[in-house]
Amino acid sequence: MDGAAIEANDPITLEGVQRVVVKVGSSSLSLPAGGLDRDRMARLVQRLVRLRERYQVVLVSSGAVSAGRGVLGHQAPANLREKQALAAVGQGRLIQAYEELFAPAGVHVAQVLLTRADVRDRRRYLNTRLTLTTLLEWDVLPIINENDTVAVEEIRWGDNDTLSALVAILVDADLLVMLSDVDGLYDADPRTNPAARRIRVVPHISPQLLEAAGPAGPLGSGGIATKLEAARMATRSGVAAVLAHAEASETWEELLAGRPPGTYFPAKRGLPARKRWIALHDRPRGWVRIDAGACEAILHRGGSLLPVGVTEAGGSFGPGALVSVLEPGGREIARGLITIGSQELAQFLASTGEARREAIAGLPHPELIHRDNLVLLEGDD
């Protein structure tokens, strides 16, 4: 399975890890009928206090909707409108609970609510990054959640697995720890196969593995696909990731001992700062298919994507949008910020001969996607 190993050949350590993003889901904080489970939260807080003795910690925490249900005695939300209203009621209660539980240990917390727009816009991204790094310098624990109340569908993440990966990239974390009610990735669905074995190391998250982890796949369980997508996003940007059980004592013992618990996803080579920001744009607005020559230039010569290398395009987007770059066979090999919109690109692709040469001369930039705005995915798929 893409080089995955049930047992690691060599001991894996977290040597050099200094900054850790911990993600905890609502199921690890909530009562079955809704509302916050203060006992479970207290255990989590005690463990995070100890973890802070070894690492800088950022917490990404769900639980606002569940907290809102507890306040109002409401059933599970039936639609996005109800979810956002419950989050508005519950977010204050969630952060208040954390404040009260961390206070005896002398830990100050800060609430940070984010939407996609906060990381897509370069200026807001840099400001958010500066705020979070300042909080860490002050030894304050940032507690981050999606801003459910104001996030319309187009800028919602919808799950905190994705958000946690983006936060890990945003703050230059060394490790993302995704805590859940499962203790790792298995070679079969442990709910239906008692012989399923936990995979210790996954060095490579391929499309085939993601498909296998989907609802219809043999590994699908407990939203594992979104966790793999988050791990893939993080590792591509130079952040290692772990999937482990939130309440298992082994999880915390291993972390405190400097070893990864659960299933470990080693980091790929890190990206420059601007390319990390590009990697945060997790939903391309369109795609361009390129020819073999352009593919060679991008993958092996560090080149930019020139207009003449594009053979086909799809989607609706404006200048500066994130697009997928597909090789001739249709496989995604890169993502980047394109310099022209889809309408102008369509006009260019429809031109031939002298008209095409004039179209190239009239483009605002010689490159369709400059190499500084291009993130390669080849070698990770």
Secondary structure, DSSP 8 states (H G I E B T S, - for coil): -TT-BSS-SS----TT--EEEEEE-GGGTB-TTSSB-HHHHHHHHHHHHHHTTTSEEEEEE--HHHHHHHHHT--S-SSHHHHHHHHHHHHHHHHHHHHHHHGGGT--EEEEEE-HHHHHSHHHHHHHHHHHHHHHHTT-EEEEEE-TTT--GGG---SHHHHHHHHHHHTT-SEEEEEESS-S-BSS-TTT-TT--B--B-S---HHHHHHTSTTSTT--TTHHHHHHHHHHHHHTT-EEEEEESS-HHHHHHHHTT---SEEE-------HHHHHHHT--S-SEEEEE-HHHHHHHHHS---B-GGGEEEEEE---TT-EEEEE-TTS-EEEEEE-SS-HHHHHHHHH--HHHHHHHHHTSSSS-SB-GGGEEE-TT--
